[in-house]
Amino acid sequence: MTQDWIAEYKPKTADDYKQALREIMQQLALAGLSRGGFFSKAAFTEILLC
């Protein structure tokens, strides 16, 4: 399954492959957080850096 997702990115170099894998892992993590209700309970605030 992961190989199919990586193939959609059409990586040409090892760095492209790593980047595709990072993006897929990020999508999986966000999906897990969403399914667990994290975003409906978490409060996000804007942080201003001066």
N, C-alpha and C positions, 0 to 999 in steps of 0.2 A: 504494500500500500504506500509506504513512504517513498519507495523508488518511483512509483507512478506520479506522485506529487512533485518530486524533484525533476522528473522528465518534463513536466509542464513548464518549468523555468528555462529549459534548454541551456543548461550550463555548458560553457565552452572551456573553462579553465578550472583548476582545483579551487581557486578563490570563489569563482561563480558557484561551484557546488557547495562550498561551505556557507556562502551567503544564502543560498536557497534553503539549506538545511536549517540555518538560524531562523529564517522567516517562517518555515513550517513549524519549528518548535515553538516560536512565539505565538503562532495562530492556535496551536494545541493548548498552550498554557492559558491564553485568553479565553478559549472555549471552555476549558475546565473551570476557570474562575466564574465565567458567566453562568454556567450550568449549576454551579454551587451557590449562586445568589450573591456573589461578592459585590457586583456592581449595583445591586439594589439596596445594599446595606452600607457600602463604603461612602464616606463623604470625601469628596475631592475639593481641595482648596487651591487657590492660585497663590503661588509663592513668588514674590517680587524680590529680585536680587538687585541691590543698589551698588 
